[in-house]
């Protein structure tokens, strides 16, 4: 296999400490209130293209093909390893009721355990929407429904079409638990 490292500078990426990202999030929430989530999601979304190109180069260096040619199992394995090596943490790709994809992590790097009352991995949500939307060649929406920052044992992101995710969001806004909201949107 080829080089197992990720070329950050050659990929338009840079390393930032978890403490720096947590401080940025805390300052935005303090100063911008609920608007902070949108700002952080926008920042994450803006980086999805560069992240996908870094993933493509990394796959190529490993002789693994391209994201579009990998089997589902192959994509899950390679994406998990890529995100882990990039410092984000482990990632398990799954599905919920065959309606939405799930991304689960017990060690997601953006989470700061006990620092929030609600899911708070906003940069990741934006990043996943653009990254996976580009892989799928279709717009995707992402919502974090469990978060280590809010006391959960894992971070769980739901990915789906914008229409389905809007329905899930509306159901959850009425107090429906997310799994039931996904079932209702099916």
C-alpha positions as CSV (number, residue, x, y, z in Angstrom):
1,X,0.0,0.0,0.0
2,X,1.0,3.6,-0.5
3,X,1.6,6.3,2.0
4,X,-0.8,6.2,4.9
5,X,-0.5,9.8,5.8
6,X,-2.7,12.7,4.7
7,X,-0.9,15.6,3.0
8,X,-2.5,18.5,4.8
9,X,-0.9,21.5,3.1
10,X,-1.1,19.8,-0.3
11,X,-4.8,19.2,0.3
12,X,-5.8,22.7,1.3
13,X,-6.2,21.6,4.9
14,X,-4.4,22.5,8.2
15,X,-4.3,21.0,11.6
16,X,-6.2,22.8,14.3
17,X,-6.3,21.7,17.9
18,X,-9.5,20.5,19.5
19,X,-9.1,23.1,22.1
20,X,-9.0,25.9,19.5
21,X,-12.1,24.6,17.8
22,X,-13.9,24.3,21.2
23,X,-12.9,27.8,22.1
24,X,-14.1,29.1,18.8
25,X,-17.5,27.4,19.2
26,X,-17.8,28.6,22.8
27,X,-17.0,32.2,21.8
28,X,-19.5,32.1,18.9
29,X,-22.2,30.7,21.1
30,X,-21.5,33.3,23.8
31,X,-21.5,36.2,21.3
32,X,-23.9,35.1,18.6
33,X,-26.3,32.8,20.5
34,X,-28.3,30.4,18.4
35,X,-26.9,31.9,15.2
36,X,-23.5,30.4,16.1
37,X,-24.7,26.9,14.9
38,X,-25.4,28.3,11.4
39,X,-22.0,30.0,11.2
40,X,-20.2,26.9,12.2
41,X,-22.2,24.7,9.8
42,X,-21.4,27.2,7.0
43,X,-17.7,27.0,7.8
44,X,-17.8,23.2,7.8
45,X,-19.7,23.1,4.5
46,X,-17.1,25.4,2.9
47,X,-14.4,22.8,3.6
48,X,-16.2,19.8,2.2
49,X,-14.8,20.1,-1.3
50,X,-11.2,20.3,-0.2
51,X,-11.8,17.4,2.2
52,X,-13.2,15.2,-0.5
53,X,-10.2,16.0,-2.7
54,X,-7.9,15.1,0.1
55,X,-9.8,11.9,0.5
56,X,-9.5,11.2,-3.2
57,X,-5.7,11.7,-3.1
58,X,-5.4,9.6,0.0
59,X,-7.4,6.8,-1.6
60,X,-5.2,7.0,-4.7
61,X,-2.0,6.8,-2.6
62,X,-3.4,3.6,-1.1
63,X,-4.4,2.2,-4.5
64,X,-8.0,2.0,-3.3
65,X,-9.7,3.7,-6.3
66,X,-12.2,6.6,-5.9
67,X,-15.1,7.2,-3.6
68,X,-17.6,6.5,-6.4
69,X,-16.1,3.1,-7.3
70,X,-15.8,1.7,-3.8
71,X,-18.4,-0.8,-2.5
72,X,-20.5,0.4,0.4
73,X,-18.3,-1.7,2.8
74,X,-15.1,-0.4,1.1
75,X,-16.3,3.2,1.3
76,X,-17.2,2.8,5.0
77,X,-13.8,1.2,5.8
78,X,-11.8,3.8,3.9
79,X,-13.8,6.8,5.1
80,X,-13.5,5.6,8.7
81,X,-9.7,5.3,8.3
82,X,-9.4,8.6,6.6
83,X,-11.3,10.6,9.2
84,X,-9.5,8.8,12.0
85,X,-6.1,9.6,10.5
86,X,-7.2,13.2,9.9
87,X,-7.8,13.5,13.7
88,X,-11.6,13.6,13.6
89,X,-12.1,10.2,15.2
90,X,-13.6,6.9,14.4
91,X,-16.7,6.8,12.2
92,X,-19.2,4.1,11.6
93,X,-21.5,4.5,8.6
94,X,-24.9,2.8,8.8
95,X,-28.6,3.3,8.0
96,X,-31.7,4.0,10.0
97,X,-34.9,2.4,8.6
98,X,-33.4,2.5,5.1
99,X,-34.5,6.2,5.0
100,X,-31.4,8.0,6.2
101,X,-27.7,7.2,6.6
102,X,-26.2,7.4,10.0
103,X,-22.7,8.4,11.0
104,X,-21.8,7.3,14.5
105,X,-18.6,8.0,16.6
106,X,-17.8,7.3,20.2
107,X,-14.7,9.6,20.0
108,X,-15.6,12.3,17.5
109,X,-13.0,15.1,17.7
110,X,-15.3,18.1,17.6
111,X,-17.2,17.0,20.7
112,X,-16.3,18.3,24.1
113,X,-18.0,16.1,26.6
114,X,-20.4,17.9,28.9
115,X,-20.0,21.3,27.2
116,X,-23.4,21.7,25.7
117,X,-27.1,21.1,26.3
118,X,-27.8,20.1,22.7
119,X,-25.8,18.4,19.9
120,X,-23.0,20.8,19.1
121,X,-20.8,19.3,16.4
122,X,-21.9,22.0,13.9
123,X,-18.7,22.2,11.9
124,X,-18.9,18.4,11.3
125,X,-22.6,18.6,10.3
126,X,-21.8,21.2,7.6
127,X,-18.6,19.3,6.5
128,X,-20.5,16.0,6.2
129,X,-23.3,17.6,4.2
130,X,-20.9,18.9,1.6
131,X,-18.5,15.9,1.6
132,X,-21.2,13.2,1.4
133,X,-23.4,15.3,-0.9
134,X,-20.4,15.5,-3.4
135,X,-19.9,11.8,-3.2
136,X,-23.6,11.1,-3.7
137,X,-23.7,13.8,-6.4
138,X,-26.9,15.1,-4.8
139,X,-27.7,17.7,-2.1
140,X,-27.8,16.2,1.4
141,X,-28.8,17.6,4.7
142,X,-27.2,16.5,7.9
143,X,-28.5,16.8,11.5
144,X,-26.7,15.7,14.6
145,X,-29.2,14.0,16.9
146,X,-26.9,12.6,19.6
147,X,-23.7,14.3,20.9
148,X,-21.0,13.6,23.4
149,X,-20.9,17.3,24.1
150,X,-24.5,17.0,25.4
151,X,-23.7,14.0,27.5
152,X,-24.3,11.2,25.0
153,X,-22.1,8.2,24.6
154,X,-21.7,8.9,21.0
155,X,-22.2,11.5,18.3
156,X,-24.8,10.5,15.7
157,X,-25.4,12.3,12.5
158,X,-28.3,11.6,10.2
159,X,-27.8,12.2,6.5
160,X,-30.6,12.3,3.9
161,X,-32.2,14.2,1.1
162,X,-33.1,17.7,2.0
163,X,-36.8,16.8,1.8
164,X,-36.6,13.8,4.1
165,X,-34.4,15.7,6.6
166,X,-36.9,18.6,6.6
167,X,-39.6,16.2,7.5
168,X,-37.5,14.6,10.3
169,X,-36.7,18.1,11.6
170,X,-40.4,19.1,11.6
171,X,-41.4,15.9,13.4
172,X,-38.6,16.4,16.0
173,X,-39.7,20.1,16.5
174,X,-43.1,18.7,17.6
175,X,-41.4,16.6,20.2
176,X,-41.1,13.3,18.3
177,X,-38.0,11.2,19.1
178,X,-35.6,11.1,16.1
179,X,-36.0,7.4,15.3
180,X,-39.8,7.8,15.2
181,X,-39.4,11.0,13.1
182,X,-37.3,9.1,10.6
183,X,-39.9,6.3,10.4
184,X,-42.6,9.0,9.9
185,X,-40.6,10.6,7.1
186,X,-40.2,7.3,5.2
